[in-house]
Amino acid sequence: MEKEREGQLPFLDVMVLRKTDLRLGHKVYRKPTHTDRYLHKNSNHHPWQKRGIIKTLVDRANRNCEAQFLNTELDHLNWALQANGYSKNEITRAIKPRKQHRTEEEKQPPTNKVFLPYIKGVTDRMGKLLEKHNLQTVFKPTTKIQQMLRSAKDRRDPLTTAGVYRIPCSCGQVYIGTTKRSIHTRIKEHERHCRLKQPENSAVAEHAIKQTGHEILFHNTEILDNTSNHYVRLHREAIEIHKHQQNFNQKEECLKLNKTWLPALKNTECKRSTNSTQPQGQGITAHKRPVNETHQPQGKIISHPYQNNTSTTKHINQPSPD
């Protein structure tokens, strides 16, 4: 609980002052631990966001400060913003009201929003084109601090999450599957269908029963992607099925990729199979690439081919077990 000290009482971002004539004054309040660190000029963010920070700070100064404290607050902001890499001209342009080319009556609310990673010279031009079609563009940073820092929590077993997986067979073919439940549970179901000879419930069981002499290597199951998003999982499964030509998936189980993405997928390679040293019958091993390994596969995996393409979001039949 805040208490009044020397005639001053902080409340949120406002410092309330007790004057000698018993009237109350106010100005901007900052905690003693405040470092004046704002979004730096050289950070990979759209200029709109940087101008918005400057304008927000100035608007707060005009709103929270009395006339006698306003100039002092503006001088402090000018110094703090320059310390964060902004020039005086940039600060002045951000504060200056911008001319409106269209009246409020001519403006129409955007029909939809488009989220794009901010890449200077690329996505900002795309945003201008989308604006002409009455689409609001929201720019997101390509890399966040959260992605650069390691989580303090223990890593979760990838088999206990949803995702896309690959089951090899002794003949060299593979099965690509996905599930919204835990992958371990789905693999156990495949094993049960094979044991009970139920080919109608599993493409893995169908392959093991019809192809005599083939052995499903459940102990070499690999996790291709851990994600719980429904459409991301389905499209990642379709991509992996296209990349693994030697598969025994049922065609009606997966989505149909748009032909536009097929040339791009030619530049990608399948995740290399890691031979498990675990004896058969000892459960399932999720093979992950070591964190400190520097080898990277050639090409770039496209994990979201469905963005801005509604034709690829329609699937034929949804597999009932998953």
LINMOUR-V925007 format. One record per backbone hydrogen bond with DSSP energy under -1.0 kcal/mol. NH is the residue of the N-H (numbers start at 1). CO is the residue of the C=O. Records with the same first field share a line. If there is no record, write none. Layout:
NH = CO  CO
This chain:
5 = 8
8 = 5
9 = 16
11 = 14
14 = 11
15 = 27
16 = 9
17 = 25
18 = 7
19 = 23
22 = 19
25 = 17
27 = 15
29 = 13
34 = 31
41 = 84
43 = 40
45 = 43
49 = 46
50 = 46
51 = 47
52 = 48
53 = 49
54 = 50
55 = 51
56 = 52
57 = 53
58 = 54
59 = 55
60 = 56
61 = 57
62 = 58
63 = 59
64 = 60
65 = 61
66 = 26
69 = 66
70 = 66
73 = 69
74 = 70
75 = 71
76 = 72
77 = 73
78 = 74
79 = 75
80 = 76
81 = 77
82 = 78
83 = 79
85 = 82
86 = 81
91 = 87
92 = 88
93 = 89
94 = 90
95 = 91
96 = 92
107 = 103
111 = 134
114 = 136
116 = 138
118 = 140
122 = 119
123 = 119
126 = 122
127 = 123
128 = 124
129 = 125
130 = 126
131 = 127
132 = 128
134 = 131
135 = 130
136 = 112
138 = 114
140 = 116
149 = 145
160 = 157
161 = 158
163 = 179
164 = 225
165 = 177
166 = 222
167 = 175
169 = 173
170 = 215
172 = 169
174 = 246
175 = 167
177 = 165
179 = 163
183 = 161
184 = 159
186 = 182
187 = 183
188 = 184
189 = 185
190 = 186
191 = 187
192 = 188
193 = 189
194 = 190
195 = 191
196 = 192
198 = 193
201 = 198
206 = 202
207 = 203
208 = 204
209 = 205
210 = 206
211 = 207
212 = 210
214 = 211
217 = 168
218 = 216
220 = 217
221 = 218
222 = 166
224 = 164
225 = 164
233 = 229
234 = 230
235 = 231
236 = 232
237 = 233
238 = 234
239 = 235
240 = 236
241 = 237
242 = 238
243 = 239
244 = 240
245 = 243
247 = 245
248 = 174
253 = 250
261 = 258
265 = 261
267 = 264
268 = 265
282 = 279
293 = 290
307 = 304
309 = 306
313 = 310
